[in-house]
Amino acid sequence: MNEKLEKLNQEIEKTEARLRRAQHKEKMLEHQIKTLNRKERTHRLCTRGAMLESHLPHPEAVTDEQVSTILKVLFHRGDTKRLVAQVLTENRKEDTE
C-alpha cells in the first residue's frame, strides 16, 4: 500500500511539473502575441504616417495639431464619409466570402 501511495505522489508531482511548464509556456506565448500585435500596429502607424506625409507639400513645416485639423476637416466631409463607408462595406463583403 505504501508503494502505491508513493507512486501516486510521484505521479502527482510529475503532473504538477507538467502543469507548471504548460502555464509557463502559455505566458510566453501570450507575451509573443502581445509583442507581435504591438509590432504590427507600430508598422501600420509608420506606414500610414508616411502615406499622409507623402501628400503634404512640406510635412516638416506642419505641426501635429495642424495635421489633426486637416484630417478632421477631411473626414467630416460628406464625400469622404461615403468613401470610407464604401471601403468598409467592400471589406466586410470580402471577409464573408
C-alpha positions as CSV (number, residue, x, y, z in Angstrom):
1,M,0.0,0.0,0.0
2,N,2.9,2.4,0.8
3,E,4.4,1.7,-2.6
4,K,1.1,2.5,-4.3
5,L,0.8,5.8,-2.3
6,E,4.4,6.7,-3.2
7,K,3.7,6.0,-6.9
8,L,0.6,8.2,-6.8
9,N,2.5,11.0,-5.1
10,Q,5.2,10.8,-7.7
11,E,2.6,10.9,-10.5
12,I,1.1,14.0,-8.8
13,E,4.5,15.7,-8.7
14,K,5.1,14.9,-12.4
15,T,1.7,16.1,-13.4
16,E,2.2,19.3,-11.4
17,A,5.6,19.9,-13.0
18,R,4.0,19.4,-16.5
19,L,1.2,21.9,-15.5
20,R,3.8,24.5,-14.4
21,R,5.7,24.0,-17.7
22,A,2.5,24.4,-19.6
23,Q,1.5,27.5,-17.7
24,H,4.9,29.0,-18.3
25,K,4.7,28.2,-22.0
26,E,1.2,29.8,-22.1
27,K,2.6,33.0,-20.6
28,M,5.5,33.0,-23.1
29,L,3.0,32.6,-26.0
30,E,0.7,35.4,-24.7
31,H,3.8,37.6,-24.4
32,Q,4.7,36.8,-28.0
33,I,1.2,37.6,-29.2
34,K,1.3,41.0,-27.4
35,T,4.7,41.7,-28.9
36,L,3.6,40.8,-32.5
37,N,0.4,42.8,-32.2
38,R,2.4,45.8,-30.9
39,K,5.0,45.4,-33.8
40,E,2.2,45.1,-36.3
41,R,0.5,48.2,-35.0
42,T,3.7,50.2,-35.0
43,H,4.4,49.1,-38.6
44,R,0.9,50.2,-39.6
45,L,1.2,53.6,-37.9
46,C,4.6,54.3,-39.5
47,T,3.4,53.2,-43.0
48,R,0.2,55.2,-42.8
49,G,2.0,58.2,-41.3
50,A,4.4,58.0,-44.3
51,M,1.4,57.9,-46.7
52,L,0.0,61.0,-45.1
53,E,3.3,62.8,-45.2
54,S,3.7,62.0,-48.9
55,H,0.6,64.1,-49.6
56,L,1.7,67.1,-47.6
57,P,3.9,69.6,-49.6
58,H,6.2,70.3,-46.7
59,P,5.4,67.9,-43.8
60,E,8.2,69.2,-41.6
61,A,6.6,72.7,-41.7
62,V,3.2,71.4,-40.4
63,T,2.5,70.8,-36.7
64,D,0.8,67.8,-35.3
65,E,-2.2,70.0,-34.3
66,Q,-2.4,71.3,-37.9
67,V,-2.3,67.7,-39.3
68,S,-5.1,66.8,-36.9
69,T,-7.2,69.7,-38.0
70,I,-6.7,68.8,-41.7
71,L,-7.7,65.2,-41.0
72,K,-10.8,66.3,-39.0
73,V,-11.9,68.5,-41.8
74,L,-11.3,65.9,-44.5
75,F,-13.0,63.1,-42.6
76,H,-16.1,65.2,-41.8
77,R,-16.8,65.9,-45.5
78,G,-19.8,64.0,-46.9
79,D,-17.8,62.6,-49.9
80,T,-15.1,61.3,-47.6
81,K,-17.6,59.7,-45.2
82,R,-19.2,58.0,-48.2
83,L,-15.9,56.7,-49.5
84,V,-14.9,55.4,-46.1
85,A,-18.3,53.7,-45.7
86,Q,-17.9,52.2,-49.2
87,V,-14.5,50.8,-48.4
88,L,-15.6,49.3,-45.1
89,T,-18.6,47.7,-46.8
90,E,-16.4,46.2,-49.5
91,N,-14.0,44.9,-46.8
92,R,-16.9,43.2,-44.9
93,K,-18.1,41.6,-48.1
94,E,-14.6,40.2,-48.8
95,D,-14.4,38.9,-45.2
96,T,-17.7,37.0,-45.5
97,E,-16.8,35.4,-48.9
